Each structure stands twice: as structure tokens, then as C-alpha cells.
Amino acid sequence: MHKYSLVISSIEDIVFSCLDKIFIRTARLALQSFMAMVIVLFSIPSALSDPIELPTAQGANRNSRLIDISGEIGTYGELYAISGRDRRRPSSAGRIFFKPTINILQNFTINFNLFLSTEGSSARQDINQIDINPKWGWGEAHLVDFTESYSSFTLDGVKIRGASLNLTPGIFRASVISGISQKEVSSSSGQPAYRRRLNGGKIGIGHDGKSHFDLIIISSRDDILSAEIVLSDSIVNEDSSEHTGNQNPESITPQENIVGAIVTGLSIADDRVLWNNEFSGSAITRDRRSSEWEQEGYPSALKSVFTPRMSSSFDIAFSSDIKFNLGSYNILTNYQYVGPGYISLGIAGQSSDRQAIKLSLNRRFNAGAVKLDLSRQNDNLIKQKRFTTNRYTVNAGATFKPTIIWSFNFNITYMTMNNHATDSSARVNFANWVFRANNGLAFERSIGLTNISLEYSYQTSGDKNSARTSSNLNSHTTAVRAAFNVREGISMVQSVNIVGSRQAEAGWAMTHSYSTSLNILSLNKRLNSGFQVGIGFDNAATSLKSGLRSNYKLTPSAAISLQLELRNVRSDNDSGALDELTSRLTITNRF
């Protein structure tokens, strides 16, 4: 009872102190912003959404529209306060989004996506976005901010500020792209970075998911004079298995990169068999300031595309997979090879120096499905490191529904990672087992118990290397969840979660938590409110988390949502005391 009393007695102080820190000091600004946004939300969309009708001849369809505008506009605000530890997020944040769609003659569409946030900063890559996306029957374009996906080894997941054009007349297809993929950041304002320009394109024939052939070229180049950067000498990174763009964490250098790829797909037997391949080559200069590499026979005209230098390297990547769609059976085989020197600056995140083989089997039947995934991966492809790391993964699972109300699923994962390093500090001999099972019962009732579930999981992991035994872990987790309809418009969910774990040679530790949530529909289902409270206990502390969320439909197309979250942590000696309060307000309007 001592832990409960610690939590309950601190709630009043927490609430009033957080209110003073968050709401009172920002009330005037929040109210002004709120009123201004309400005016915007309800005036602009109504003005834009009035249809413009075509002049029609007598007897023609008078409902035809020349321009039809629809979409969504909204704003989001957040206030945050914490005591007891450093702040995890800004004390306040605001976002505005505007997503109209203009349809002209039902044949030409322009999608707009405007996203502005106070979280954007010169100390990192800007998250603000303006995307203009016109589409027509045989093509589309992107302007300002967007992402494109050409292939897994060339261009994927990088936000670009510029323009792209994709054309698909018949079976032919072509694309061009140009823009800034990384803005400059000076060393005085955050993690330094050079401004990076990306250009490229692809040309091909066919359709995705069927037989096709594509040729892709992507070029990226950093502007040497774009940022005031404190430079350090390059440090050779022995482990080449990971690369995210910079040469290493202590050296920010201007880079240049060009990748070219051939991507093919072959569809056989009415798409029952699909064979996809990608072969890509990469040339990268890690430091554009290094001296040129004078190579006889290298065409001078190509230097404007890519200039080989003493810091340049070249490598390849290859992927091949075969998919079998045989009714209730699905089989996938995949092989990947990514050389240690292969880098594409058009990929958001990548790992080099790896070879992987994967096999996936899926079988569906009336009462459920079963699956099996197998994979093997290793690095050190050209034997330039002292040891090779191998990874093996086996994943098996099944889903069954023996009766209308009963469902059951389980999943087993086994993963190993090992190398043959002679140095015990580098040697790895790791294994991990995870087993999960879930039983669920669902009842078609308007009042009373509607569903109940019981989930259990077991994990054991550890390293046989005596120098790493401190990471060994065993854990059991049991969770029970029950949902009730108290009456029409009122529902409740209760859950219990119990975790027992043991780290290395330490004794078993027990963590248990309990939560209750209540959801109420009222005012002719225009107001949807939810309340949640949860309390958790472990050997060292007690935590209390409570929340309120409420969504009110102002009109059939407009809604306002409020969310409050309070988290409080107390230990016996209050050494880890934590009080945290977050409030969020969202207003949206569809038109």
C-alpha cells in the first residue's frame, strides 16, 4: 500500500505544477492560434469546394463538373512539460497540413500536400513538406518535396526537393528526377552536412508485377562550398557492414556517387511465376577534394558525370528472387549480394558487405494459414576483415480458427549470430529463441463480454562467449485482455500484464501492470470520449499513467480532438521520480 499512497498523494501536486508550466503561460498564444485556425479551416475549404460546372447544351448532363475540389485541412498543437529528468521533446510544437485534390474533367488530377511544422530546424534535415502531384492517364509528376522509389539498390526512401516526371504511355515507361536530397548544415548549428544534389532517370518497357525491363542511372554530388564544416581527417572503418552516407562518424567529407542498374522481371504462366532481378554498379568518391586519379583511356567527357579520384571506389550489388503463386501456396526464394564498397547516396539506409539467401513458404486453407521463413546472411565478402559474421534465422508460425468464436495463433523465431574471432572481446556466439501464442474468443453480443484474449511469450537469449554472459536473458510474459459492452454507446477494456525476467546471474525480477479504459459515445455519436488509467509495479518503482482523449464532430466533415496524457513514476526513495504531462489538440476538416 505504500507504493499506491506514493502515487496517489503526488497526483494533485503534479497536475497543478504542470498546468502552471504548460497551460497558464501559453493560454493566450494558444487561444489566438486556435481562433485563427478555426477561421481558416471553415472559410477556405468552403470557398474552394464550390463546383465549377461545364456549360452544357440543351438536354446534356448538367451535373458534369469542370473542376471538383476535395481534400482535408487541419492543424495540430502540442504542449509538453516534465520534471525529474531532461526534456524528451520541445515544450511546444505546432503543425499545419493541407491536402486538397483538384479533379479536372475527371481525367486530370492534381494532389497537393502541404505540411509545415515548428519542429523543422536548421540543425537537421527539414521535415516541412510541400508536394504538388499532378496525375493523368499515362503519367504523373512531383514538384517541390517528394520521395521516389526506383529500385532497392539505386533510389528509395530519400526525400527530394525538386521535380520528377514519370511517363507510362502503353507498355513504355520513362522517368527523370532532379533535386536536393540533403540540405547544408553548418557545424555550429548541429550535425554538419553538405548540400547534395541528386539527378537521375530510368527508361524501360513493361509493367511492375509483370514482365518488364528498366535501365536506371542515379547521380549524387555534394557541393563543397555549401556549408561551413569543421573537417577531421578520415579514419578507416574496419567494419564495412554498415554505411549511411558519411565516411565515418568523425569525418564529414563532400562525396560524389553514381549508380547504374538493370532491373528485369519475367512473368510466366499467367503470373503464377514471377522472376525479378536487379544488377547494379556503384562508383563513389568519399572526398571530392582528393586528387584526381589519372587513368589512361578514361573518356574526358565522362568526367562531367563522375570524376575518379584517389578516394574513389567501385563495387556491385545483385539481387534475384523467384515468386510462385500457386493458389493456396506462396513460395519466395531470394538471393542478395552487396559488395563492401557498394554505396548509393539515393537510399535512406543501407548495409553493405553482405550476402543473404532467403526462403519463404506460405500455405492458406479454410481454417487458417501456416508460414515458414528461413534466411542465412554473412559479411566479409572479399575477406578483408579478420573474421566473418554469420546470421541464421528460422521463423515459423500458424493461425487457426477452429470455430466461429475461437481463434489461435503462434509464432516461433530462432536466430543465431556467430563468428570465429580469436580475440574473445570480438568473438560472438549468440542465440535467441522467442515463442509467442495467443488465444482469442469473440462473442457477438450487444451487452456484456464481447471478446477475451490470453497471450503468452517466452524469450531466451545469450552468448556462449564468457566475456558476454552479462547479456544473457530469460523472460516470461503473460497478458490478459477483456472487452465489455456496458450498455449502448459505452464500452470498457481491462488488461493485466505480468512479466518475469532474469538477466545473467541475477535473480528473477517481476513486473506487473493493470489498466482500464472506458469509451463513451454520446450526443448522437458526435462526441467520442475515452478515459484510461494504468498502474505498473516493478522491484524499484511504481508508475501511474492516465489519459483522456475526446473527439467531437463539429460538422459532418469537421472534427476537433483533444488528448491529455499524464505519467508519474515514483520509487521508494524518490530517486527516480518523474512527472510528465503532454497535451495535444487537433482540428481537421474534410471538404
QUIQUIMO-V618990 format. One record per residue. N is the residue number from 1. SS is DSSP state (~ for helix, > for strand, _ for the rest). PHI is phi as a letter, one per 30 degrees, with the letter a starting at -180 (999 if undefined). OMEGA is omega as a letter, one per 20 degrees, with the letter a starting at -180 (999 if undefined). Layout:
# QUIQUIMO-V618990
n | ss | phi | omega
N | SS | PHI | OMEGA
N | SS | PHI | OMEGA
This chain:
# QUIQUIMO-V618990
n | ss | phi | omega
1 | _ | 999 | r
2 | ~ | d | a
3 | ~ | d | r
4 | ~ | d | a
5 | ~ | d | r
6 | ~ | d | a
7 | ~ | d | a
8 | ~ | d | a
9 | ~ | d | a
10 | ~ | c | a
11 | ~ | d | a
12 | ~ | d | r
13 | ~ | d | a
14 | ~ | d | a
15 | ~ | d | a
16 | ~ | d | r
17 | ~ | d | r
18 | ~ | d | r
19 | ~ | d | r
20 | ~ | d | a
21 | ~ | d | a
22 | ~ | c | a
23 | ~ | d | a
24 | ~ | d | a
25 | ~ | d | a
26 | ~ | c | a
27 | ~ | d | a
28 | ~ | d | r
29 | ~ | d | a
30 | ~ | d | a
31 | ~ | d | r
32 | ~ | d | a
33 | ~ | d | a
34 | ~ | d | a
35 | ~ | d | r
36 | ~ | d | a
37 | ~ | d | r
38 | ~ | e | r
39 | ~ | d | r
40 | ~ | d | a
41 | ~ | d | a
42 | ~ | c | r
43 | ~ | c | a
44 | ~ | d | a
45 | ~ | d | a
46 | ~ | d | r
47 | ~ | d | a
48 | ~ | d | a
49 | _ | d | r
50 | _ | d | a
51 | _ | d | r
52 | > | c | a
53 | > | c | r
54 | _ | d | r
55 | _ | d | a
56 | _ | c | r
57 | _ | d | a
58 | _ | d | r
59 | _ | i | r
60 | _ | d | a
61 | _ | d | a
62 | _ | d | r
63 | _ | d | r
64 | _ | d | a
65 | > | c | r
66 | > | d | a
67 | > | b | r
68 | > | b | a
69 | > | c | r
70 | > | b | r
71 | > | l | a
72 | > | b | r
73 | > | b | a
74 | > | a | r
75 | > | b | a
76 | > | b | r
77 | > | b | a
78 | > | b | r
79 | > | b | a
80 | > | b | r
81 | > | b | a
82 | > | a | r
83 | > | b | a
84 | _ | j | r
85 | _ | a | a
86 | _ | d | a
87 | _ | d | r
88 | _ | c | a
89 | _ | a | r
90 | _ | d | a
91 | _ | d | r
92 | > | a | r
93 | > | a | r
94 | > | b | r
95 | > | b | r
96 | > | b | r
97 | > | b | a
98 | > | b | a
99 | > | b | r
100 | > | d | r
101 | > | b | r
102 | > | c | r
103 | > | c | a
104 | > | c | r
105 | _ | h | r
106 | _ | i | a
107 | _ | b | a
108 | > | b | a
109 | > | b | r
110 | > | b | r
111 | > | c | r
112 | > | c | r
113 | > | b | r
114 | > | c | r
115 | > | b | r
116 | > | b | a
117 | > | b | r
118 | _ | d | a
119 | _ | d | r
120 | _ | d | a
121 | _ | b | r
122 | _ | d | a
123 | _ | d | r
124 | _ | a | r
125 | _ | d | a
126 | _ | d | r
127 | _ | c | r
128 | _ | d | a
129 | > | b | r
130 | > | b | a
131 | > | b | r
132 | > | c | a
133 | > | b | r
134 | > | d | r
135 | > | b | r
136 | > | b | a
137 | _ | e | a
138 | _ | b | r
139 | > | l | r
140 | > | a | r
141 | > | b | r
142 | > | b | r
143 | > | b | r
144 | > | i | a
145 | > | c | a
146 | > | a | r
147 | > | b | r
148 | > | b | r
149 | > | b | r
150 | > | c | r
151 | > | a | a
152 | _ | d | a
153 | _ | c | a
154 | _ | c | a
155 | > | b | a
156 | > | a | r
157 | > | i | a
158 | > | c | r
159 | > | d | a
160 | > | b | r
161 | > | c | a
162 | > | l | a
163 | > | a | r
164 | > | b | r
165 | > | b | r
166 | > | b | a
167 | > | c | a
168 | _ | b | r
169 | _ | d | a
170 | _ | i | r
171 | _ | d | r
172 | > | d | r
173 | > | b | a
174 | > | b | a
175 | > | a | r
176 | > | b | a
177 | > | b | r
178 | > | a | r
179 | > | l | r
180 | > | c | a
181 | > | c | r
182 | > | a | a
183 | _ | d | r
184 | _ | d | r
185 | > | b | a
186 | _ | d | a
187 | _ | d | a
188 | _ | d | a
189 | _ | c | r
190 | _ | l | r
191 | _ | d | a
192 | _ | d | r
193 | > | a | r
194 | _ | d | r
195 | _ | d | a
196 | > | b | r
197 | > | c | r
198 | > | b | r
199 | > | b | r
200 | > | l | r
201 | > | a | r
202 | > | b | r
203 | > | b | a
204 | > | a | a
205 | > | b | r
206 | > | j | a
207 | _ | b | r
208 | _ | d | a
209 | _ | i | r
210 | _ | b | r
211 | _ | d | r
212 | > | a | r
213 | > | b | a
214 | > | b | r
215 | > | c | a
216 | > | b | r
217 | > | b | r
218 | > | b | r
219 | > | b | r
220 | > | b | a
221 | > | b | r
222 | > | d | r
223 | _ | d | a
224 | _ | d | a
225 | _ | c | a
226 | _ | d | a
227 | _ | b | r
228 | _ | d | a
229 | _ | c | r
230 | _ | d | a
231 | _ | c | r
232 | _ | b | a
233 | _ | d | r
234 | _ | d | r
235 | _ | c | a
236 | _ | d | r
237 | _ | c | a
238 | _ | d | a
239 | _ | d | a
240 | _ | c | a
241 | _ | d | a
242 | _ | b | r
243 | > | a | a
244 | _ | c | r
245 | _ | k | r
246 | _ | d | a
247 | _ | d | r
248 | > | a | a
249 | _ | d | a
250 | _ | c | a
251 | > | b | r
252 | _ | c | a
253 | _ | b | r
254 | _ | d | a
255 | _ | c | r
256 | > | b | a
257 | > | b | r
258 | > | b | r
259 | > | b | r
260 | > | b | a
261 | > | b | r
262 | > | c | a
263 | > | c | a
264 | > | b | r
265 | > | b | a
266 | > | b | r
267 | > | c | a
268 | > | b | r
269 | _ | h | r
270 | _ | h | r
271 | _ | i | r
272 | _ | d | r
273 | > | b | r
274 | > | b | a
275 | > | c | a
276 | > | c | r
277 | > | b | r
278 | > | b | r
279 | > | b | a
280 | > | b | r
281 | > | b | a
282 | > | b | r
283 | > | b | a
284 | > | b | r
285 | > | c | a
286 | _ | d | r
287 | _ | b | a
288 | _ | d | r
289 | _ | d | r
290 | _ | d | a
291 | _ | d | a
292 | > | d | r
293 | _ | c | a
294 | _ | d | a
295 | _ | c | r
296 | _ | d | r
297 | _ | j | r
298 | _ | d | a
299 | _ | d | r
300 | ~ | d | a
301 | ~ | d | a
302 | ~ | d | a
303 | ~ | d | r
304 | ~ | d | r
305 | _ | c | r
306 | _ | a | a
307 | _ | c | r
308 | _ | d | r
309 | > | b | a
310 | _ | d | r
311 | _ | c | a
312 | > | d | r
313 | > | b | a
314 | > | b | r
315 | > | a | a
316 | > | b | r
317 | > | b | a
318 | > | b | r
319 | > | b | r
320 | > | b | r
321 | > | b | r
322 | > | b | r
323 | > | c | r
324 | > | c | r
325 | > | c | a
326 | > | c | r
327 | _ | i | a
328 | _ | d | r
329 | > | c | r
330 | > | b | a
331 | > | b | r
332 | > | b | r
333 | > | b | a
334 | > | b | r
335 | > | b | r
336 | > | b | r
337 | > | b | r
338 | > | b | a
339 | _ | d | a
340 | _ | d | r
341 | _ | c | a
342 | _ | d | r
343 | _ | b | r
344 | _ | b | r
345 | _ | d | r
346 | _ | c | r
347 | > | c | a
348 | _ | d | r
349 | _ | a | a
350 | > | a | r
351 | _ | b | a
352 | _ | c | r
353 | _ | h | r
354 | > | b | r
355 | > | b | a
356 | > | b | r
357 | > | b | a
358 | > | b | r
359 | > | b | a
360 | > | b | r
361 | > | b | r
362 | > | b | r
363 | > | b | r
364 | > | c | r
365 | > | b | a
366 | _ | e | a
367 | _ | c | r
368 | > | l | a
369 | > | a | r
370 | > | b | a
371 | > | b | r
372 | > | b | r
373 | > | b | r
374 | > | b | r
375 | > | a | r
376 | > | b | a
377 | > | b | r
378 | > | b | r
379 | _ | c | r
380 | _ | h | a
381 | _ | d | a
382 | _ | c | r
383 | _ | h | r
384 | _ | c | r
385 | _ | c | a
386 | _ | d | a
387 | _ | a | a
388 | _ | c | r
389 | _ | c | r
390 | > | c | r
391 | > | b | r
392 | > | b | r
393 | > | b | r
394 | > | b | r
395 | > | b | a
396 | > | b | a
397 | > | a | r
398 | > | a | r
399 | > | b | a
400 | > | b | r
401 | _ | b | a
402 | _ | d | r
403 | _ | b | a
404 | _ | d | a
405 | _ | c | a
406 | > | c | r
407 | > | b | a
408 | > | b | r
409 | > | b | r
410 | > | b | a
411 | > | b | r
412 | > | b | r
413 | > | b | r
414 | > | b | a
415 | > | b | r
416 | > | b | r
417 | > | b | a
418 | > | b | r
419 | _ | b | a
420 | _ | b | r
421 | _ | d | r
422 | _ | d | r
423 | _ | d | a
424 | _ | d | r
425 | _ | d | r
426 | _ | c | a
427 | _ | d | r
428 | _ | b | r
429 | > | b | a
430 | > | c | r
431 | > | b | a
432 | > | b | r
433 | > | c | r
434 | > | b | r
435 | > | b | r
436 | > | b | r
437 | > | b | a
438 | > | b | r
439 | > | c | r
440 | > | b | r
441 | > | b | r
442 | > | b | a
443 | _ | c | r
444 | _ | d | a
445 | _ | b | r
446 | _ | d | r
447 | _ | b | r
448 | > | j | a
449 | > | d | a
450 | > | c | r
451 | > | a | r
452 | > | b | a
453 | > | b | r
454 | > | b | a
455 | > | b | r
456 | > | b | r
457 | > | b | r
458 | > | b | r
459 | > | b | r
460 | > | b | a
461 | > | b | r
462 | > | l | r
463 | > | c | a
464 | _ | d | r
465 | _ | d | a
466 | ~ | d | r
467 | ~ | d | a
468 | ~ | b | a
469 | ~ | d | r
470 | ~ | d | r
471 | ~ | c | a
472 | _ | d | a
473 | > | b | r
474 | > | b | a
475 | > | a | r
476 | > | b | r
477 | > | b | r
478 | > | b | a
479 | > | b | r
480 | > | b | a
481 | > | b | r
482 | > | b | a
483 | > | c | a
484 | > | b | r
485 | > | c | a
486 | > | d | r
487 | > | a | a
488 | _ | d | r
489 | _ | i | r
490 | > | b | r
491 | > | b | a
492 | > | b | r
493 | > | b | r
494 | > | b | a
495 | > | b | r
496 | > | b | a
497 | > | b | a
498 | > | b | a
499 | > | b | r
500 | > | c | a
501 | > | b | r
502 | > | b | a
503 | > | c | r
504 | _ | h | a
505 | _ | c | r
506 | _ | d | r
507 | _ | d | a
508 | _ | d | r
509 | > | c | a
510 | > | c | r
511 | > | b | r
512 | > | b | a
513 | > | b | a
514 | > | b | a
515 | > | b | r
516 | > | b | r
517 | > | b | a
518 | > | b | r
519 | > | b | a
520 | > | b | r
521 | > | c | a
522 | > | b | r
523 | _ | h | a
524 | _ | h | r
525 | _ | i | r
526 | _ | d | a
527 | > | c | r
528 | > | c | a
529 | > | c | r
530 | > | b | r
531 | > | b | a
532 | > | b | r
533 | > | b | r
534 | > | b | r
535 | > | b | a
536 | > | b | a
537 | > | b | r
538 | _ | b | a
539 | _ | d | a
540 | _ | c | a
541 | > | a | r
542 | > | b | a
543 | > | b | r
544 | > | b | r
545 | > | b | r
546 | > | b | a
547 | > | a | r
548 | > | b | r
549 | > | b | a
550 | > | b | r
551 | > | b | a
552 | > | b | r
553 | > | d | r
554 | _ | d | r
555 | _ | b | r
556 | _ | e | a
557 | _ | c | a
558 | > | b | a
559 | > | b | r
560 | > | b | a
561 | > | b | r
562 | > | b | r
563 | > | b | r
564 | > | b | r
565 | > | b | r
566 | > | b | r
567 | > | b | a
568 | > | b | r
569 | > | b | r
570 | > | b | r
571 | > | c | a
572 | _ | e | r
573 | _ | c | r
574 | _ | i | r
575 | _ | d | r
576 | _ | c | a
577 | _ | d | a
578 | > | b | r
579 | > | b | a
580 | > | b | a
581 | > | b | r
582 | > | b | r
583 | > | b | a
584 | > | b | r
585 | > | b | a
586 | > | b | r
587 | > | b | r
588 | > | b | r
589 | > | b | r
590 | > | c | a
591 | _ | b | 999
